Amino acid sequence: MGFELGLMACVELGLELVQLETDSKVLVEMHTGVLARKAALEGILWDMNYIRQQLSSIEFLSTLRACNGVAHQVALYATRVGGSHMWVCFEPK
């Protein structure tokens, strides 16, 4: 899943303060404990928590798909050409 790959890329890039956005509100709420975990996603959530421990700070954010145009464009590109792709953006200070 994209979350796992995104977290692994953050660790490999040496990033310490991370904000990870997704349009999967349910996944974010399960990971943060707002919703009960579903058995079908338990493996993904466990992997995310394990990788998360290697970062200084990480914030999981849920955003509407319409508000996350860049992520949607990356997903469309990856679907069209195949392979694994990521977009890294450093927030202005």
PyMOL Python script that loads the backbone (N, CA, C, O; Angstrom):
from pymol import cmd

cmd.read_pdbstr("""\
ATOM      1  N   MET A   1       0.828  -1.179   0.000  1.00  0.00           N
ATOM      2  CA  MET A   1       0.000   0.000   0.000  1.00  0.00           C
ATOM      3  C   MET A   1       0.877   1.248   0.000  1.00  0.00           C
ATOM      4  O   MET A   1       2.023   1.204   0.448  1.00  0.00           O
ATOM      5  N   GLY A   2       0.349   2.347  -0.495  1.00  0.00           N
ATOM      6  CA  GLY A   2       1.103   3.582  -0.623  1.00  0.00           C
ATOM      7  C   GLY A   2       1.629   4.131   0.690  1.00  0.00           C
ATOM      8  O   GLY A   2       2.715   4.709   0.736  1.00  0.00           O
ATOM      9  N   PHE A   3       0.859   3.952   1.760  1.00  0.00           N
ATOM     10  CA  PHE A   3       1.303   4.433   3.068  1.00  0.00           C
ATOM     11  C   PHE A   3       2.634   3.810   3.452  1.00  0.00           C
ATOM     12  O   PHE A   3       3.568   4.508   3.844  1.00  0.00           O
ATOM     13  N   GLU A   4       2.714   2.492   3.336  1.00  0.00           N
ATOM     14  CA  GLU A   4       3.939   1.780   3.714  1.00  0.00           C
ATOM     15  C   GLU A   4       5.122   2.238   2.876  1.00  0.00           C
ATOM     16  O   GLU A   4       6.198   2.510   3.410  1.00  0.00           O
ATOM     17  N   LEU A   5       4.930   2.325   1.575  1.00  0.00           N
ATOM     18  CA  LEU A   5       6.009   2.756   0.688  1.00  0.00           C
ATOM     19  C   LEU A   5       6.414   4.198   0.973  1.00  0.00           C
ATOM     20  O   LEU A   5       7.597   4.534   0.931  1.00  0.00           O
ATOM     21  N   GLY A   6       5.440   5.041   1.260  1.00  0.00           N
ATOM     22  CA  GLY A   6       5.736   6.432   1.590  1.00  0.00           C
ATOM     23  C   GLY A   6       6.560   6.555   2.858  1.00  0.00           C
ATOM     24  O   GLY A   6       7.508   7.338   2.920  1.00  0.00           O
ATOM     25  N   LEU A   7       6.191   5.775   3.875  1.00  0.00           N
ATOM     26  CA  LEU A   7       6.942   5.808   5.132  1.00  0.00           C
ATOM     27  C   LEU A   7       8.359   5.275   4.950  1.00  0.00           C
ATOM     28  O   LEU A   7       9.310   5.842   5.488  1.00  0.00           O
ATOM     29  N   MET A   8       8.503   4.192   4.196  1.00  0.00           N
ATOM     30  CA  MET A   8       9.840   3.647   3.950  1.00  0.00           C
ATOM     31  C   MET A   8      10.705   4.654   3.187  1.00  0.00           C
ATOM     32  O   MET A   8      11.895   4.786   3.471  1.00  0.00           O
ATOM     33  N   ALA A   9      10.113   5.366   2.216  1.00  0.00           N
ATOM     34  CA  ALA A   9      10.858   6.376   1.466  1.00  0.00           C
ATOM     35  C   ALA A   9      11.309   7.506   2.390  1.00  0.00           C
ATOM     36  O   ALA A   9      12.418   8.017   2.237  1.00  0.00           O
ATOM     37  N   CYS A  10      10.476   7.900   3.334  1.00  0.00           N
ATOM     38  CA  CYS A  10      10.849   8.959   4.292  1.00  0.00           C
ATOM     39  C   CYS A  10      12.046   8.528   5.123  1.00  0.00           C
ATOM     40  O   CYS A  10      12.964   9.318   5.345  1.00  0.00           O
ATOM     41  N   VAL A  11      12.045   7.282   5.585  1.00  0.00           N
ATOM     42  CA  VAL A  11      13.165   6.768   6.373  1.00  0.00           C
ATOM     43  C   VAL A  11      14.431   6.749   5.517  1.00  0.00           C
ATOM     44  O   VAL A  11      15.490   7.190   5.963  1.00  0.00           O
ATOM     45  N   GLU A  12      14.322   6.236   4.286  1.00  0.00           N
ATOM     46  CA  GLU A  12      15.478   6.145   3.402  1.00  0.00           C
ATOM     47  C   GLU A  12      16.040   7.523   3.037  1.00  0.00           C
ATOM     48  O   GLU A  12      17.249   7.666   2.853  1.00  0.00           O
ATOM     49  N   LEU A  13      15.173   8.539   2.930  1.00  0.00           N
ATOM     50  CA  LEU A  13      15.612   9.894   2.600  1.00  0.00           C
ATOM     51  C   LEU A  13      16.144  10.642   3.826  1.00  0.00           C
ATOM     52  O   LEU A  13      16.655  11.756   3.712  1.00  0.00           O
ATOM     53  N   GLY A  14      16.017  10.017   4.990  1.00  0.00           N
ATOM     54  CA  GLY A  14      16.505  10.648   6.217  1.00  0.00           C
ATOM     55  C   GLY A  14      15.611  11.758   6.736  1.00  0.00           C
ATOM     56  O   GLY A  14      16.054  12.603   7.513  1.00  0.00           O
ATOM     57  N   LEU A  15      14.355  11.763   6.311  1.00  0.00           N
ATOM     58  CA  LEU A  15      13.417  12.785   6.779  1.00  0.00           C
ATOM     59  C   LEU A  15      13.010  12.460   8.219  1.00  0.00           C
ATOM     60  O   LEU A  15      12.844  11.294   8.575  1.00  0.00           O
ATOM     61  N   GLU A  16      12.853  13.478   9.024  1.00  0.00           N
ATOM     62  CA  GLU A  16      12.497  13.253  10.426  1.00  0.00           C
ATOM     63  C   GLU A  16      11.113  13.773  10.774  1.00  0.00           C
ATOM     64  O   GLU A  16      10.408  13.154  11.571  1.00  0.00           O
ATOM     65  N   LEU A  17      10.711  14.892  10.197  1.00  0.00           N
ATOM     66  CA  LEU A  17       9.402  15.481  10.449  1.00  0.00           C
ATOM     67  C   LEU A  17       8.548  15.260   9.209  1.00  0.00           C
ATOM     68  O   LEU A  17       8.814  15.836   8.154  1.00  0.00           O
ATOM     69  N   VAL A  18       7.532  14.433   9.338  1.00  0.00           N
ATOM     70  CA  VAL A  18       6.784  13.984   8.165  1.00  0.00           C
ATOM     71  C   VAL A  18       5.291  14.215   8.351  1.00  0.00           C
ATOM     72  O   VAL A  18       4.739  13.972   9.425  1.00  0.00           O
ATOM     73  N   GLN A  19       4.646  14.691   7.286  1.00  0.00           N
ATOM     74  CA  GLN A  19       3.193  14.735   7.213  1.00  0.00           C
ATOM     75  C   GLN A  19       2.801  13.848   6.037  1.00  0.00           C
ATOM     76  O   GLN A  19       3.252  14.063   4.912  1.00  0.00           O
ATOM     77  N   LEU A  20       1.974  12.869   6.298  1.00  0.00           N
ATOM     78  CA  LEU A  20       1.561  11.936   5.264  1.00  0.00           C
ATOM     79  C   LEU A  20       0.067  12.111   5.033  1.00  0.00           C
ATOM     80  O   LEU A  20      -0.735  11.895   5.942  1.00  0.00           O
ATOM     81  N   GLU A  21      -0.310  12.503   3.816  1.00  0.00           N
ATOM     82  CA  GLU A  21      -1.707  12.755   3.476  1.00  0.00           C
ATOM     83  C   GLU A  21      -2.293  11.604   2.689  1.00  0.00           C
ATOM     84  O   GLU A  21      -1.615  10.983   1.871  1.00  0.00           O
ATOM     85  N   THR A  22      -3.561  11.325   2.944  1.00  0.00           N
ATOM     86  CA  THR A  22      -4.288  10.322   2.193  1.00  0.00           C
ATOM     87  C   THR A  22      -5.752  10.717   2.115  1.00  0.00           C
ATOM     88  O   THR A  22      -6.231  11.512   2.923  1.00  0.00           O
ATOM     89  N   ASP A  23      -6.455  10.165   1.148  1.00  0.00           N
ATOM     90  CA  ASP A  23      -7.896  10.397   1.095  1.00  0.00           C
ATOM     91  C   ASP A  23      -8.648   9.269   1.808  1.00  0.00           C
ATOM     92  O   ASP A  23      -9.876   9.203   1.751  1.00  0.00           O
ATOM     93  N   SER A  24      -7.911   8.388   2.475  1.00  0.00           N
ATOM     94  CA  SER A  24      -8.518   7.286   3.221  1.00  0.00           C
ATOM     95  C   SER A  24      -8.710   7.693   4.689  1.00  0.00           C
ATOM     96  O   SER A  24      -7.880   7.394   5.547  1.00  0.00           O
ATOM     97  N   LYS A  25      -9.815   8.376   4.949  1.00  0.00           N
ATOM     98  CA  LYS A  25     -10.116   8.837   6.308  1.00  0.00           C
ATOM     99  C   LYS A  25     -10.224   7.651   7.272  1.00  0.00           C
ATOM    100  O   LYS A  25      -9.788   7.735   8.420  1.00  0.00           O
ATOM    101  N   VAL A  26     -10.798   6.565   6.804  1.00  0.00           N
ATOM    102  CA  VAL A  26     -10.957   5.373   7.648  1.00  0.00           C
ATOM    103  C   VAL A  26      -9.595   4.831   8.074  1.00  0.00           C
ATOM    104  O   VAL A  26      -9.414   4.484   9.242  1.00  0.00           O
ATOM    105  N   LEU A  27      -8.644   4.752   7.162  1.00  0.00           N
ATOM    106  CA  LEU A  27      -7.315   4.243   7.496  1.00  0.00           C
ATOM    107  C   LEU A  27      -6.628   5.145   8.517  1.00  0.00           C
ATOM    108  O   LEU A  27      -6.021   4.650   9.467  1.00  0.00           O
ATOM    109  N   VAL A  28      -6.716   6.460   8.333  1.00  0.00           N
ATOM    110  CA  VAL A  28      -6.118   7.400   9.287  1.00  0.00           C
ATOM    111  C   VAL A  28      -6.776   7.237  10.656  1.00  0.00           C
ATOM    112  O   VAL A  28      -6.086   7.208  11.675  1.00  0.00           O
ATOM    113  N   GLU A  29      -8.101   7.131  10.684  1.00  0.00           N
ATOM    114  CA  GLU A  29      -8.802   7.004  11.961  1.00  0.00           C
ATOM    115  C   GLU A  29      -8.507   5.671  12.649  1.00  0.00           C
ATOM    116  O   GLU A  29      -8.473   5.615  13.878  1.00  0.00           O
ATOM    117  N   MET A  30      -8.295   4.614  11.896  1.00  0.00           N
ATOM    118  CA  MET A  30      -7.906   3.334  12.501  1.00  0.00           C
ATOM    119  C   MET A  30      -6.495   3.426  13.061  1.00  0.00           C
ATOM    120  O   MET A  30      -6.220   2.920  14.149  1.00  0.00           O
ATOM    121  N   HIS A  31      -5.595   4.076  12.315  1.00  0.00           N
ATOM    122  CA  HIS A  31      -4.203   4.177  12.757  1.00  0.00           C
ATOM    123  C   HIS A  31      -4.062   5.040  14.006  1.00  0.00           C
ATOM    124  O   HIS A  31      -3.239   4.749  14.874  1.00  0.00           O
ATOM    125  N   THR A  32      -4.858   6.093  14.098  1.00  0.00           N
ATOM    126  CA  THR A  32      -4.771   6.997  15.250  1.00  0.00           C
ATOM    127  C   THR A  32      -5.646   6.559  16.417  1.00  0.00           C
ATOM    128  O   THR A  32      -5.636   7.205  17.465  1.00  0.00           O
ATOM    129  N   GLY A  33      -6.402   5.476  16.259  1.00  0.00           N
ATOM    130  CA  GLY A  33      -7.204   4.939  17.350  1.00  0.00           C
ATOM    131  C   GLY A  33      -8.611   5.496  17.460  1.00  0.00           C
ATOM    132  O   GLY A  33      -9.330   5.153  18.398  1.00  0.00           O
ATOM    133  N   VAL A  34      -9.025   6.346  16.530  1.00  0.00           N
ATOM    134  CA  VAL A  34     -10.385   6.890  16.549  1.00  0.00           C
ATOM    135  C   VAL A  34     -11.397   5.791  16.242  1.00  0.00           C
ATOM    136  O   VAL A  34     -12.457   5.730  16.864  1.00  0.00           O
ATOM    137  N   LEU A  35     -11.074   4.932  15.293  1.00  0.00           N
ATOM    138  CA  LEU A  35     -11.919   3.787  14.933  1.00  0.00           C
ATOM    139  C   LEU A  35     -11.233   2.491  15.323  1.00  0.00           C
ATOM    140  O   LEU A  35     -10.006   2.424  15.396  1.00  0.00           O
ATOM    141  N   ALA A  36     -12.028   1.464  15.573  1.00  0.00           N
ATOM    142  CA  ALA A  36     -11.474   0.141  15.854  1.00  0.00           C
ATOM    143  C   ALA A  36     -10.798  -0.396  14.595  1.00  0.00           C
ATOM    144  O   ALA A  36     -11.257  -0.161  13.477  1.00  0.00           O
ATOM    145  N   ARG A  37      -9.706  -1.118  14.799  1.00  0.00           N
ATOM    146  CA  ARG A  37      -8.987  -1.708  13.661  1.00  0.00           C
ATOM    147  C   ARG A  37      -9.776  -2.860  13.070  1.00  0.00           C
ATOM    148  O   ARG A  37     -10.432  -3.618  13.785  1.00  0.00           O
ATOM    149  N   LYS A  38      -9.702  -2.977  11.770  1.00  0.00           N
ATOM    150  CA  LYS A  38     -10.333  -4.102  11.065  1.00  0.00           C
ATOM    151  C   LYS A  38      -9.262  -5.135  10.758  1.00  0.00           C
ATOM    152  O   LYS A  38      -8.145  -4.785  10.375  1.00  0.00           O
ATOM    153  N   ALA A  39      -9.598  -6.395  10.924  1.00  0.00           N
ATOM    154  CA  ALA A  39      -8.627  -7.481  10.741  1.00  0.00           C
ATOM    155  C   ALA A  39      -7.984  -7.443   9.360  1.00  0.00           C
ATOM    156  O   ALA A  39      -6.805  -7.766   9.218  1.00  0.00           O
ATOM    157  N   ALA A  40      -8.744  -7.052   8.343  1.00  0.00           N
ATOM    158  CA  ALA A  40      -8.217  -7.027   6.975  1.00  0.00           C
ATOM    159  C   ALA A  40      -7.079  -6.019   6.817  1.00  0.00           C
ATOM    160  O   ALA A  40      -6.245  -6.172   5.926  1.00  0.00           O
ATOM    161  N   LEU A  41      -7.033  -4.996   7.664  1.00  0.00           N
ATOM    162  CA  LEU A  41      -6.003  -3.963   7.559  1.00  0.00           C
ATOM    163  C   LEU A  41      -4.954  -4.065   8.662  1.00  0.00           C
ATOM    164  O   LEU A  41      -4.028  -3.255   8.702  1.00  0.00           O
ATOM    165  N   GLU A  42      -5.079  -5.025   9.542  1.00  0.00           N
ATOM    166  CA  GLU A  42      -4.179  -5.121  10.695  1.00  0.00           C
ATOM    167  C   GLU A  42      -2.709  -5.217  10.283  1.00  0.00           C
ATOM    168  O   GLU A  42      -1.862  -4.577  10.906  1.00  0.00           O
ATOM    169  N   GLY A  43      -2.391  -5.988   9.263  1.00  0.00           N
ATOM    170  CA  GLY A  43      -1.009  -6.118   8.804  1.00  0.00           C
ATOM    171  C   GLY A  43      -0.443  -4.804   8.307  1.00  0.00           C
ATOM    172  O   GLY A  43       0.703  -4.465   8.603  1.00  0.00           O
ATOM    173  N   ILE A  44      -1.241  -4.061   7.554  1.00  0.00           N
ATOM    174  CA  ILE A  44      -0.807  -2.760   7.040  1.00  0.00           C
ATOM    175  C   ILE A  44      -0.578  -1.797   8.201  1.00  0.00           C
ATOM    176  O   ILE A  44       0.433  -1.095   8.239  1.00  0.00           O
ATOM    177  N   LEU A  45      -1.515  -1.764   9.148  1.00  0.00           N
ATOM    178  CA  LEU A  45      -1.390  -0.865  10.298  1.00  0.00           C
ATOM    179  C   LEU A  45      -0.176  -1.215  11.148  1.00  0.00           C
ATOM    180  O   LEU A  45       0.505  -0.322  11.650  1.00  0.00           O
ATOM    181  N   TRP A  46       0.102  -2.504  11.313  1.00  0.00           N
ATOM    182  CA  TRP A  46       1.274  -2.924  12.094  1.00  0.00           C
ATOM    183  C   TRP A  46       2.553  -2.469  11.401  1.00  0.00           C
ATOM    184  O   TRP A  46       3.454  -1.934  12.047  1.00  0.00           O
ATOM    185  N   ASP A  47       2.636  -2.680  10.083  1.00  0.00           N
ATOM    186  CA  ASP A  47       3.812  -2.240   9.316  1.00  0.00           C
ATOM    187  C   ASP A  47       4.010  -0.735   9.425  1.00  0.00           C
ATOM    188  O   ASP A  47       5.131  -0.261   9.610  1.00  0.00           O
ATOM    189  N   MET A  48       2.907   0.019   9.310  1.00  0.00           N
ATOM    190  CA  MET A  48       2.991   1.473   9.404  1.00  0.00           C
ATOM    191  C   MET A  48       3.518   1.896  10.774  1.00  0.00           C
ATOM    192  O   MET A  48       4.355   2.795  10.864  1.00  0.00           O
ATOM    193  N   ASN A  49       3.044   1.266  11.821  1.00  0.00           N
ATOM    194  CA  ASN A  49       3.486   1.612  13.170  1.00  0.00           C
ATOM    195  C   ASN A  49       4.962   1.272  13.369  1.00  0.00           C
ATOM    196  O   ASN A  49       5.688   2.033  14.009  1.00  0.00           O
ATOM    197  N   TYR A  50       5.410   0.144  12.832  1.00  0.00           N
ATOM    198  CA  TYR A  50       6.809  -0.259  12.952  1.00  0.00           C
ATOM    199  C   TYR A  50       7.732   0.741  12.251  1.00  0.00           C
ATOM    200  O   TYR A  50       8.738   1.166  12.819  1.00  0.00           O
ATOM    201  N   ILE A  51       7.387   1.111  11.021  1.00  0.00           N
ATOM    202  CA  ILE A  51       8.200   2.066  10.263  1.00  0.00           C
ATOM    203  C   ILE A  51       8.134   3.443  10.921  1.00  0.00           C
ATOM    204  O   ILE A  51       9.128   4.170  10.945  1.00  0.00           O
ATOM    205  N   ARG A  52       6.974   3.798  11.448  1.00  0.00           N
ATOM    206  CA  ARG A  52       6.766   5.094  12.100  1.00  0.00           C
ATOM    207  C   ARG A  52       7.753   5.312  13.247  1.00  0.00           C
ATOM    208  O   ARG A  52       8.159   6.448  13.496  1.00  0.00           O
ATOM    209  N   GLN A  53       8.135   4.277  13.929  1.00  0.00           N
ATOM    210  CA  GLN A  53       9.042   4.377  15.067  1.00  0.00           C
ATOM    211  C   GLN A  53      10.440   4.861  14.667  1.00  0.00           C
ATOM    212  O   GLN A  53      11.223   5.272  15.524  1.00  0.00           O
ATOM    213  N   GLN A  54      10.751   4.812  13.381  1.00  0.00           N
ATOM    214  CA  GLN A  54      12.062   5.243  12.899  1.00  0.00           C
ATOM    215  C   GLN A  54      12.094   6.730  12.545  1.00  0.00           C
ATOM    216  O   GLN A  54      13.123   7.235  12.098  1.00  0.00           O
ATOM    217  N   LEU A  55      10.979   7.434  12.740  1.00  0.00           N
ATOM    218  CA  LEU A  55      10.883   8.855  12.426  1.00  0.00           C
ATOM    219  C   LEU A  55      10.714   9.654  13.714  1.00  0.00           C
ATOM    220  O   LEU A  55      10.127   9.160  14.677  1.00  0.00           O
ATOM    221  N   SER A  56      11.222  10.880  13.739  1.00  0.00           N
ATOM    222  CA  SER A  56      11.087  11.733  14.928  1.00  0.00           C
ATOM    223  C   SER A  56       9.650  12.175  15.135  1.00  0.00           C
ATOM    224  O   SER A  56       9.142  12.154  16.256  1.00  0.00           O
ATOM    225  N   SER A  57       8.998  12.576  14.056  1.00  0.00           N
ATOM    226  CA  SER A  57       7.634  13.076  14.158  1.00  0.00           C
ATOM    227  C   SER A  57       6.899  12.759  12.867  1.00  0.00           C
ATOM    228  O   SER A  57       7.410  13.008  11.776  1.00  0.00           O
ATOM    229  N   ILE A  58       5.708  12.216  12.994  1.00  0.00           N
ATOM    230  CA  ILE A  58       4.888  11.959  11.814  1.00  0.00           C
ATOM    231  C   ILE A  58       3.442  12.273  12.139  1.00  0.00           C
ATOM    232  O   ILE A  58       2.937  11.935  13.209  1.00  0.00           O
ATOM    233  N   GLU A  59       2.792  12.925  11.196  1.00  0.00           N
ATOM    234  CA  GLU A  59       1.390  13.284  11.346  1.00  0.00           C
ATOM    235  C   GLU A  59       0.638  12.682  10.165  1.00  0.00           C
ATOM    236  O   GLU A  59       0.997  12.903   9.008  1.00  0.00           O
ATOM    237  N   PHE A  60      -0.409  11.918  10.469  1.00  0.00           N
ATOM    238  CA  PHE A  60      -1.242  11.326   9.428  1.00  0.00           C
ATOM    239  C   PHE A  60      -2.448  12.229   9.217  1.00  0.00           C
ATOM    240  O   PHE A  60      -3.188  12.523  10.156  1.00  0.00           O
ATOM    241  N   LEU A  61      -2.638  12.662   7.988  1.00  0.00           N
ATOM    242  CA  LEU A  61      -3.704  13.600   7.660  1.00  0.00           C
ATOM    243  C   LEU A  61      -4.645  13.001   6.635  1.00  0.00           C
ATOM    244  O   LEU A  61      -4.227  12.339   5.686  1.00  0.00           O
ATOM    245  N   SER A  62      -5.915  13.248   6.849  1.00  0.00           N
ATOM    246  CA  SER A  62      -6.923  12.829   5.888  1.00  0.00           C
ATOM    247  C   SER A  62      -7.398  14.062   5.144  1.00  0.00           C
ATOM    248  O   SER A  62      -7.725  15.077   5.760  1.00  0.00           O
ATOM    249  N   THR A  63      -7.438  13.979   3.834  1.00  0.00           N
ATOM    250  CA  THR A  63      -7.902  15.101   3.015  1.00  0.00           C
ATOM    251  C   THR A  63      -8.795  14.553   1.908  1.00  0.00           C
ATOM    252  O   THR A  63      -8.631  13.416   1.466  1.00  0.00           O
ATOM    253  N   LEU A  64      -9.722  15.360   1.477  1.00  0.00           N
ATOM    254  CA  LEU A  64     -10.592  14.944   0.383  1.00  0.00           C
ATOM    255  C   LEU A  64      -9.771  14.751  -0.883  1.00  0.00           C
ATOM    256  O   LEU A  64      -8.815  15.488  -1.122  1.00  0.00           O
ATOM    257  N   ARG A  65     -10.132  13.780  -1.681  1.00  0.00           N
ATOM    258  CA  ARG A  65      -9.407  13.516  -2.920  1.00  0.00           C
ATOM    259  C   ARG A  65      -9.349  14.764  -3.804  1.00  0.00           C
ATOM    260  O   ARG A  65      -8.331  15.026  -4.446  1.00  0.00           O
ATOM    261  N   ALA A  66     -10.429  15.524  -3.835  1.00  0.00           N
ATOM    262  CA  ALA A  66     -10.470  16.733  -4.658  1.00  0.00           C
ATOM    263  C   ALA A  66      -9.468  17.783  -4.191  1.00  0.00           C
ATOM    264  O   ALA A  66      -9.042  18.626  -4.982  1.00  0.00           O
ATOM    265  N   CYS A  67      -9.088  17.742  -2.919  1.00  0.00           N
ATOM    266  CA  CYS A  67      -8.144  18.723  -2.364  1.00  0.00           C
ATOM    267  C   CYS A  67      -6.697  18.263  -2.467  1.00  0.00           C
ATOM    268  O   CYS A  67      -5.787  19.012  -2.110  1.00  0.00           O
ATOM    269  N   ASN A  68      -6.471  17.064  -2.942  1.00  0.00           N
ATOM    270  CA  ASN A  68      -5.122  16.510  -2.997  1.00  0.00           C
ATOM    271  C   ASN A  68      -4.769  16.196  -4.450  1.00  0.00           C
ATOM    272  O   ASN A  68      -4.471  15.055  -4.803  1.00  0.00           O
ATOM    273  N   GLY A  69      -4.809  17.223  -5.268  1.00  0.00           N
ATOM    274  CA  GLY A  69      -4.603  17.061  -6.705  1.00  0.00           C
ATOM    275  C   GLY A  69      -3.262  16.472  -7.089  1.00  0.00           C
ATOM    276  O   GLY A  69      -3.192  15.669  -8.019  1.00  0.00           O
ATOM    277  N   VAL A  70      -2.192  16.850  -6.396  1.00  0.00           N
ATOM    278  CA  VAL A  70      -0.861  16.347  -6.750  1.00  0.00           C
ATOM    279  C   VAL A  70      -0.784  14.841  -6.516  1.00  0.00           C
ATOM    280  O   VAL A  70      -0.298  14.107  -7.377  1.00  0.00           O
ATOM    281  N   ALA A  71      -1.254  14.376  -5.370  1.00  0.00           N
ATOM    282  CA  ALA A  71      -1.225  12.940  -5.086  1.00  0.00           C
ATOM    283  C   ALA A  71      -2.059  12.172  -6.105  1.00  0.00           C
ATOM    284  O   ALA A  71      -1.683  11.081  -6.533  1.00  0.00           O
ATOM    285  N   HIS A  72      -3.185  12.746  -6.486  1.00  0.00           N
ATOM    286  CA  HIS A  72      -4.041  12.097  -7.477  1.00  0.00           C
ATOM    287  C   HIS A  72      -3.329  12.019  -8.830  1.00  0.00           C
ATOM    288  O   HIS A  72      -3.437  11.008  -9.525  1.00  0.00           O
ATOM    289  N   GLN A  73      -2.602  13.074  -9.211  1.00  0.00           N
ATOM    290  CA  GLN A  73      -1.856  13.060 -10.472  1.00  0.00           C
ATOM    291  C   GLN A  73      -0.739  12.019 -10.446  1.00  0.00           C
ATOM    292  O   GLN A  73      -0.508  11.335 -11.443  1.00  0.00           O
ATOM    293  N   VAL A  74      -0.041  11.892  -9.308  1.00  0.00           N
ATOM    294  CA  VAL A  74       1.015  10.880  -9.180  1.00  0.00           C
ATOM    295  C   VAL A  74       0.403   9.488  -9.308  1.00  0.00           C
ATOM    296  O   VAL A  74       0.962   8.622  -9.980  1.00  0.00           O
ATOM    297  N   ALA A  75      -0.747   9.269  -8.662  1.00  0.00           N
ATOM    298  CA  ALA A  75      -1.420   7.968  -8.747  1.00  0.00           C
ATOM    299  C   ALA A  75      -1.844   7.659 -10.182  1.00  0.00           C
ATOM    300  O   ALA A  75      -1.685   6.530 -10.645  1.00  0.00           O
ATOM    301  N   LEU A  76      -2.378   8.649 -10.884  1.00  0.00           N
ATOM    302  CA  LEU A  76      -2.757   8.442 -12.287  1.00  0.00           C
ATOM    303  C   LEU A  76      -1.543   8.090 -13.145  1.00  0.00           C
ATOM    304  O   LEU A  76      -1.608   7.191 -13.983  1.00  0.00           O
ATOM    305  N   TYR A  77      -0.439   8.805 -12.932  1.00  0.00           N
ATOM    306  CA  TYR A  77       0.788   8.537 -13.682  1.00  0.00           C
ATOM    307  C   TYR A  77       1.294   7.123 -13.406  1.00  0.00           C
ATOM    308  O   TYR A  77       1.632   6.386 -14.333  1.00  0.00           O
ATOM    309  N   ALA A  78       1.345   6.749 -12.129  1.00  0.00           N
ATOM    310  CA  ALA A  78       1.838   5.419 -11.766  1.00  0.00           C
ATOM    311  C   ALA A  78       0.950   4.325 -12.344  1.00  0.00           C
ATOM    312  O   ALA A  78       1.440   3.277 -12.764  1.00  0.00           O
ATOM    313  N   THR A  79      -0.346   4.570 -12.366  1.00  0.00           N
ATOM    314  CA  THR A  79      -1.277   3.594 -12.942  1.00  0.00           C
ATOM    315  C   THR A  79      -1.030   3.444 -14.437  1.00  0.00           C
ATOM    316  O   THR A  79      -1.097   2.341 -14.981  1.00  0.00           O
ATOM    317  N   ARG A  80      -0.747   4.554 -15.090  1.00  0.00           N
ATOM    318  CA  ARG A  80      -0.551   4.533 -16.543  1.00  0.00           C
ATOM    319  C   ARG A  80       0.777   3.898 -16.940  1.00  0.00           C
ATOM    320  O   ARG A  80       0.813   3.099 -17.875  1.00  0.00           O
ATOM    321  N   VAL A  81       1.873   4.234 -16.251  1.00  0.00           N
ATOM    322  CA  VAL A  81       3.186   3.753 -16.669  1.00  0.00           C
ATOM    323  C   VAL A  81       3.702   2.577 -15.838  1.00  0.00           C
ATOM    324  O   VAL A  81       4.653   1.904 -16.236  1.00  0.00           O
ATOM    325  N   GLY A  82       3.081   2.332 -14.695  1.00  0.00           N
ATOM    326  CA  GLY A  82       3.524   1.233 -13.831  1.00  0.00           C
ATOM    327  C   GLY A  82       4.717   1.637 -12.986  1.00  0.00           C
ATOM    328  O   GLY A  82       5.254   2.735 -13.136  1.00  0.00           O
ATOM    329  N   GLY A  83       5.116   0.766 -12.118  1.00  0.00           N
ATOM    330  CA  GLY A  83       6.273   1.022 -11.264  1.00  0.00           C
ATOM    331  C   GLY A  83       5.900   1.742  -9.980  1.00  0.00           C
ATOM    332  O   GLY A  83       4.725   1.873  -9.637  1.00  0.00           O
ATOM    333  N   SER A  84       6.914   2.201  -9.288  1.00  0.00           N
ATOM    334  CA  SER A  84       6.729   2.894  -8.017  1.00  0.00           C
ATOM    335  C   SER A  84       7.229   4.327  -8.159  1.00  0.00           C
ATOM    336  O   SER A  84       8.336   4.554  -8.646  1.00  0.00           O
ATOM    337  N   HIS A  85       6.424   5.286  -7.738  1.00  0.00           N
ATOM    338  CA  HIS A  85       6.756   6.698  -7.884  1.00  0.00           C
ATOM    339  C   HIS A  85       6.420   7.433  -6.602  1.00  0.00           C
ATOM    340  O   HIS A  85       5.529   7.017  -5.861  1.00  0.00           O
ATOM    341  N   MET A  86       7.133   8.533  -6.330  1.00  0.00           N
ATOM    342  CA  MET A  86       6.800   9.348  -5.173  1.00  0.00           C
ATOM    343  C   MET A  86       7.018  10.810  -5.497  1.00  0.00           C
ATOM    344  O   MET A  86       7.731  11.164  -6.435  1.00  0.00           O
ATOM    345  N   TRP A  87       6.383  11.648  -4.695  1.00  0.00           N
ATOM    346  CA  TRP A  87       6.507  13.093  -4.813  1.00  0.00           C
ATOM    347  C   TRP A  87       6.905  13.601  -3.445  1.00  0.00           C
ATOM    348  O   TRP A  87       6.188  13.381  -2.468  1.00  0.00           O
ATOM    349  N   VAL A  88       8.035  14.276  -3.361  1.00  0.00           N
ATOM    350  CA  VAL A  88       8.540  14.810  -2.101  1.00  0.00           C
ATOM    351  C   VAL A  88       8.470  16.325  -2.177  1.00  0.00           C
ATOM    352  O   VAL A  88       8.982  16.935  -3.115  1.00  0.00           O
ATOM    353  N   CYS A  89       7.833  16.924  -1.183  1.00  0.00           N
ATOM    354  CA  CYS A  89       7.698  18.378  -1.130  1.00  0.00           C
ATOM    355  C   CYS A  89       8.123  18.851   0.244  1.00  0.00           C
ATOM    356  O   CYS A  89       7.682  18.312   1.260  1.00  0.00           O
ATOM    357  N   PHE A  90       8.972  19.847   0.274  1.00  0.00           N
ATOM    358  CA  PHE A  90       9.386  20.439   1.535  1.00  0.00           C
ATOM    359  C   PHE A  90       8.538  21.677   1.781  1.00  0.00           C
ATOM    360  O   PHE A  90       8.480  22.583   0.950  1.00  0.00           O
ATOM    361  N   GLU A  91       7.888  21.700   2.922  1.00  0.00           N
ATOM    362  CA  GLU A  91       6.999  22.797   3.277  1.00  0.00           C
ATOM    363  C   GLU A  91       7.797  24.077   3.523  1.00  0.00           C
ATOM    364  O   GLU A  91       8.837  24.032   4.180  1.00  0.00           O
ATOM    365  N   PRO A  92       7.330  25.213   3.010  1.00  0.00           N
ATOM    366  CA  PRO A  92       8.055  26.466   3.253  1.00  0.00           C
ATOM    367  C   PRO A  92       8.033  26.826   4.738  1.00  0.00           C
ATOM    368  O   PRO A  92       7.076  26.515   5.446  1.00  0.00           O
ATOM    369  N   LYS A  93       9.080  27.472   5.194  1.00  0.00           N
ATOM    370  CA  LYS A  93       9.166  27.856   6.611  1.00  0.00           C
ATOM    371  C   LYS A  93       8.428  29.147   6.864  1.00  0.00           C
ATOM    372  O   LYS A  93       8.391  29.625   7.997  1.00  0.00           O
TER     373      LYS A  93
END
""", "prot")
cmd.dss("prot")
cmd.show_as("cartoon", "prot")
cmd.util.cbc("prot")
cmd.orient("prot")
